[in-house]
Structures are given as C-alpha cells and as structure tokens.
Amino acid sequence: MGARRGTDYIQRLKDNPPETWIGNEQVKDPTTHPLVAPAVKSIARLYDSQWEKDKRSYMLSKSPKTGDLIGTSFLVPKSKEDLVRRRLMHKDWAEETFGMMGRSTDFMSAMLTAWYIHADFFGPYADNARNYFEYVRENDLYLTHVLIDPQVDRGKAPSEQPDEFTYLGVVRETDAGIIVRGAKMLATAGPYADEMLVWPFHLRKPTEKDYKYAISFALPLNTPGVRLIARESFVRQSVFDHPLASRFDELDSVVVFDDVLVPWERVFIYQDVERVNTIWKLNSNAFTGHQSAIRLQAKLQFLAGLVMRATEMVNTNQFPHVQDMIGEITTYIELIRAAVHSSEATSEQSPDGIYLPNVTPLYAIRNSGNRWYPRVREIIQFVVAGGLMYQPASVDVFNSPIASDVRKYYRGAEVTAEEKVKLFKAAAEIAVSDFGSRHELYERFYAGDPMFLRIQTQYSGYDKREPLALVDKMLASYGIENNSKL
Ligand SMILES: Cc1cc2nc3c(=O)[nH]c(=O)nc-3n(C[C@H](O)[C@H](O)[C@H](O)COP(=O)(O)OP(=O)(O)OC[C@H]3O[C@@H](n4cnc5c(N)ncnc54)[C@H](O)[C@@H]3O)c2cc1C
C-alpha cells in the first residue's frame, strides 16, 4: 500500500476501533465521536498533506522493498541530504498543527526507524523488530506507545505492587504467544491510533520476581482484551472560541491488558531485564529528538507570533520589558534551530552507511525545552495579562443586543473587536485553559522525568573530556614553585 491518505486512515480506524472508555461511555466510532473525531480529522489532514504536489519531494520517499511511495518519517538516512528531507517533513507536519500535536504519526515512525536500524539489539527477536517496522512502513500505520507503569506505589518494585499484575507482566506462555495482564500509562492518541508499541521504563534493582515485567511487544489497538481509559477530554466545539482545543486535543489514555495474547512474532523483548535497561542502545532518541526539537521550534514560533500580534494590537509592544520577554522566546527558537542544524551537520556515517542525527545537541534541547515551555507560557501571562480574561464568553455576543458594547470596548488600537477577540482567544487557550495546562505538562514530561533525563544525558552520560581538559590545562599552567612569577 505505501503512504496513506486521510480517507485510508479514517476507514481503517472505523473498521478497527480501539475499545475506548470516556467516563461510562464506550466510544463506538472514534471517527464520528464528538470528543475524538476532531483529532482524527487533524491526523487525516496530515496524511493528505503528504500528497500535496509541492511537498511530495520531501514528504514521500521510495520503499526499498516495493518501490512504492512511503512516508519520509520511515526513511533510513543514507546521506545528510536525507536528514534535511526528514527535517522538512517534520517541520511541515508540525506547522500543520501549530506544534500542538506532539504525537503526530511521525514521532513513532521516527522511533521505529531507529529500532529497525539497530534491530540486532533484540537478539533472538531481531527479525520480529525488522518485520514489524516494514509492516508499519508499508501500511503507513499510526502508532502510540506506552512505557510507564500505573502510578500506584512508586516506592515499591513491580512485583511488590498491591496486585501481582498491577504493572504489565507475563501471565503464561502458549504455542501462539504470551498472555499479558496489567496496565500502562499514558497512551497519547491511543483512542485514534492503529497500533501500540509497549515496553517498560528502566527497572530499578530488579529481582527474579520482576523478570516477567521485562517485556516489549507491539499490538493492534483493537486486540481483544485491550481497553483504553481516556482522561477528560478538552475538546470544545466552537472553533472561533477555542481554535486549538476544537481541533488538536490529543487524547491521553491508560491501557488495560486483560489477559491479552501477544503472538510470538510481535514479541521484541521477553523477560530480559538487561535488554530493557539498555534499550537506549537503540538510539531512538536521535530520531525522536530530531522530530520533537523541530516540533517544539514550530510551536514556539507560533506562540511568539501570537504574543507579537497580541501586544501589537494594544500597543504594549512599545514597552521595553515586553520586548525583552518576547525576545526571550525568539532566543529559544534560534537555539533550537541551531541545535537541529548542528545535529545534521555533525552526523557521522555509520559502518552500514547510515546517518543518524547527532543526539548531543538534541538532548540539550530536550533538557531545556521542558523548562522553556512553562516559561514561555508564563511570559504570555505576563505580557497579555488581563487581556487573557477580558474576552466575551462566546463569539455569539457579536449577534446579541449588546454587540455594540463589545465592538466599542473590545477593539484594539487599530483593529476591530472581532479581529482582536479572535487572536486573544487563541492566546488564552495556550496561557490559561485546561488544554493549555495539559500542553505545559506534556512539554515537561513527554520524554520522561525531566530530572532523571538531565542527570543521565547532561551529567552521567555526558562526554566530560573537554571541560575537564580545560581545567587540567589551567591547573598545569602554574604551581607552587612559580607562585607570583606569572
Ligand atoms: C501529557 C502527557 C502525555 C504523555 N504521553 C505518554 C505517551 O504517549 N507514552 C508514554 O509511555 N508515556 C507518556 N507520558 C508519561 C510520561 O512518560 C511520564 O509522565 C513521565 O515519564 C514521568 O513519569 P510519571 O508521570 O509516572 O511520574 P512519577 O515517576 O510518578 O514521578 C512523580 C514525581 O516523583 C519523582 N520520582 C519518581 N520516582 C522517583 C525515584 N525513584 N527517585 C526520585 N524521585 C522519583 C519524580 O521526579 C516526580 O517528581 C505522558 C505524560 C504526560 C503528562
């Protein structure tokens, strides 16, 4: 099949709906349900956009297996030009959703591409990983992933939780595969994706009793026994009043596995703590870091533009501290741009002829972005201030007996009330809504615990040779014997 269009994605989802629960309601058809369909439409739009004539050269690539066109997010880069094509593709998709859909389909395709390149890591299950990547690539599937165990008792090991299968583990083996039971969080986009990739985060101080939790596999989301419990939806129906939440709410969900059969050909890691705890060797952060940095760049560009326009409308952009804070946002944008380009320029060819983005500058962005985003949201609150609250409840007010009040008191310096309310509504969604708060939480945590991430990548795993060499050079440049003679 190769690269899909929006209608292909929607039809497959309609035919294979995951079992999703929103409160006490089971979502029968995600493609029409009012709280799920807006995200489905936005994802379908992404699939369609890869076929637009002026974008095809970088959105689509050739399948090495069939020669058909496939999405570029599955492209194994054989040159630095391929990395640039991947960047253009990620940027284009991020701009289509204004950076609001962190888990657009290119995120997981990026991850799976790294799994494919380094499939030997999976030892006896290496071919399963290779075959799965090809299956996803050739069918242009949309994946979610779940790593985290339910937040029940973080002070105890998996085997010491209140129930043996609170955390996802193996119940038994059969000839056909393994039976798994337990739960995982959080499958962002699970209610409207095709498949899920599962593995656990690092297992700390495991004993033999914890081996059954050291598993990785993939399954279609509509597999019998798989249930998704969604969080409260932040979707709002009015596009004018909620231009972002009405279209881009990525529904997060907990996945329950109720004695689910995972066929052997879908198993990647089986009761193997060593592999789970060294899964970083797959280097998927090189590709997901590339995607998420580019997506954050688009999102911050959008936010910077919003705040530039809002302050221009009421002439607060003449004040130096307002300019200074907007300048802080554009600083972050340029640092991301520089890191992304650096990750491509300093990429080195592997012995297999493959170019991975250099992960070091991308880690720096991941470890900063989770702190920058809350700050950018705070800046919008500081500079747009009461403007975030002084908006009429609904656009319907322009068709009411008090419309003249609104036209008079809600206008800007040079713009009409309609123009100003339209813009400020979007700023309010980012800065003070439930949808906006979820985005702050997402940016803080989507890649894992921000503290452990920074420790692992910027300290424990950081190449300390350059800073230490400088200190050694300085210390070697003087001694007790030449004190006061320099
Ligand atoms: C909006 C959103 C979307 C997400 N989407 C996905 C997704 O699609 N797929 C997915 O797999 N995950 C997803 N996640 C989950 C995300 O990966 C986790 O939130 C993140 O890894 C942190 O884990 P946690 O939430 O369980 O927090 P916890 O691990 O419970 O941490 C809570 C607090 O306790 C501290 N803490 C916990 N353990 C320790 C310890 N051993 N030592 C010291 N301090 C500790 C932490 O530092 C933190 O301050 C998403 C999260 C959010 C918020």
The ligand as a Tripos MOL2 file, in Angstrom:
@<TRIPOS>MOLECULE
LIG
   53    58     1     0     0
SMALL
NO_CHARGES

@<TRIPOS>ATOM
      1 C1          0.5400   14.8490   28.6980 C.3       1 LIG1
      2 C2          1.3560   13.6160   28.8480 C.ar      1 LIG1
      3 C3          1.4380   12.7130   27.7990 C.ar      1 LIG1
      4 C4          2.1890   11.5390   27.9290 C.ar      1 LIG1
      5 N1          2.2350   10.6630   26.8830 N.ar      1 LIG1
      6 C5          2.8850    9.4780   27.0420 C.ar      1 LIG1
      7 C6          2.9040    8.5050   25.9930 C.ar      1 LIG1
      8 O1          2.3590    8.7260   24.9110 O.2       1 LIG1
      9 N2          3.5110    7.3210   26.2350 N.ar      1 LIG1
     10 C7          4.1090    7.0420   27.4340 C.ar      1 LIG1
     11 O2          4.6420    5.9480   27.6010 O.2       1 LIG1
     12 N3          4.1290    7.9440   28.4390 N.ar      1 LIG1
     13 C8          3.5300    9.1420   28.2630 C.ar      1 LIG1
     14 N4          3.5210   10.0440   29.2940 N.ar      1 LIG1
     15 C9          4.0720    9.6350   30.5810 C.3       1 LIG1
     16 C10         5.4320   10.2270   30.8520 C.3       1 LIG1
     17 O3          6.4010    9.4920   30.1840 O.3       1 LIG1
     18 C11         5.5940   10.2360   32.3770 C.3       1 LIG1
     19 O4          4.7000   11.2040   32.8840 O.3       1 LIG1
     20 C12         6.9940   10.5510   32.8310 C.3       1 LIG1
     21 O5          7.8780    9.5360   32.4580 O.3       1 LIG1
     22 C13         7.0540   10.7000   34.3590 C.3       1 LIG1
     23 O6          6.5400    9.5520   34.9730 O.3       1 LIG1
     24 P1          5.2930    9.6450   35.9540 P.3       1 LIG1
     25 O7          4.3120   10.5900   35.3880 O.co2     1 LIG1
     26 O8          4.8570    8.2780   36.2500 O.co2     1 LIG1
     27 O9          5.8330   10.3380   37.2580 O.3       1 LIG1
     28 P2          6.4710    9.6060   38.5170 P.3       1 LIG1
     29 O10         7.5450    8.6740   38.0820 O.co2     1 LIG1
     30 O11         5.4200    9.0310   39.3710 O.co2     1 LIG1
     31 O12         7.1590   10.8360   39.2310 O.3       1 LIG1
     32 C14         6.4350   11.7360   40.0960 C.3       1 LIG1
     33 C15         7.4670   12.5140   40.9170 C.3       1 LIG1
     34 O13         8.1940   11.6250   41.7480 O.3       1 LIG1
     35 C16         9.5930   11.6900   41.4380 C.3       1 LIG1
     36 N5         10.1250   10.3130   41.4340 N.ar      1 LIG1
     37 C17         9.5250    9.2240   40.9150 C.ar      1 LIG1
     38 N6         10.3200    8.1600   41.0850 N.ar      1 LIG1
     39 C18        11.4310    8.5750   41.7120 C.ar      1 LIG1
     40 C19        12.6150    7.9200   42.1660 C.ar      1 LIG1
     41 N7         12.8190    6.6090   42.0040 N.pl3     1 LIG1
     42 N8         13.5680    8.6860   42.7410 N.ar      1 LIG1
     43 C20        13.3850   10.0170   42.9070 C.ar      1 LIG1
     44 N9         12.2720   10.6900   42.5080 N.ar      1 LIG1
     45 C21        11.3180    9.9700   41.9240 C.ar      1 LIG1
     46 C22         9.7020   12.3160   40.0610 C.3       1 LIG1
     47 O14        10.9350   13.0300   39.8840 O.3       1 LIG1
     48 C23         8.4890   13.2310   40.0280 C.3       1 LIG1
     49 O15         8.8010   14.4830   40.5880 O.3       1 LIG1
     50 C24         2.8360   11.2480   29.1580 C.ar      1 LIG1
     51 C25         2.7610   12.1630   30.2050 C.ar      1 LIG1
     52 C26         2.0450   13.3280   30.0710 C.ar      1 LIG1
     53 C27         1.9870   14.2840   31.2360 C.3       1 LIG1
@<TRIPOS>BOND
     1     1     2 1
     2     2     3 ar
     3     2    52 ar
     4     3     4 ar
     5     4     5 ar
     6     4    50 ar
     7     5     6 ar
     8     6     7 ar
     9     6    13 1
    10     7     8 2
    11     7     9 ar
    12     9    10 ar
    13    10    11 2
    14    10    12 ar
    15    12    13 ar
    16    13    14 ar
    17    14    15 1
    18    14    50 ar
    19    15    16 1
    20    16    17 1
    21    16    18 1
    22    18    19 1
    23    18    20 1
    24    20    21 1
    25    20    22 1
    26    22    23 1
    27    23    24 1
    28    24    25 2
    29    24    26 1
    30    24    27 1
    31    27    28 1
    32    28    29 2
    33    28    30 1
    34    28    31 1
    35    31    32 1
    36    32    33 1
    37    33    34 1
    38    33    48 1
    39    34    35 1
    40    35    36 1
    41    35    46 1
    42    36    37 ar
    43    36    45 ar
    44    37    38 ar
    45    38    39 ar
    46    39    40 ar
    47    39    45 ar
    48    40    41 1
    49    40    42 ar
    50    42    43 ar
    51    43    44 ar
    52    44    45 ar
    53    46    47 1
    54    46    48 1
    55    48    49 1
    56    50    51 ar
    57    51    52 ar
    58    52    53 1
@<TRIPOS>SUBSTRUCTURE
     1 LIG1         1 GROUP 0 **** ****
